[in-house]
Each structure stands twice: as C-alpha cells, then as structure tokens.
C-alpha cells in the first residue's frame, strides 16, 4: 500500500460530507472522494457519480476522475 492509499483510508475516519444512493462522500487534502457503498458493477457507479454529486451540491464536472481500489474499498477520487 502506498502513501496515497494510506492517506485516503485515514480520511474515511472523518465525518463524511454527504451520502447518496451509491456513495459516501469525503473531502480530503487531495480532493473529493466518492466511496462506493457496495461492491456493485463499476459501470453502474460510473454512470451515477456526477448526478449524485449534484444531489449534495458538488460540481465535479471539471475535475479529473480516478478510479481506485484499496483492499475491499472502491472509490472515485476527484481532483484538479
């Protein structure tokens, strides 16, 4: 596990900024994290992430998006 992965796992100990149907959302020093709630199909989550971000007043449309899997956790990291 690299330092970025460790940093992201530590951020999940903080309170989330919101919850949507498929994600729990966190703000980190790196960017915004959308943590998958279940181990569903990547395509389903990928197609819903922007809509669900809008539901909690986040505009992620101009951010870079990276899919990351750390152990059993799957997430999207959004950053500039």
Buried (B, 14 or more C-beta within 10 A) or exposed (E): EEEEBEEBEEBBEEEBBBBBEBBBBBBBEBBBBBBBBEEEEEEEBEEBBBEBBEBEEBEBEEBEBEEBEBEEBBBBBBEE
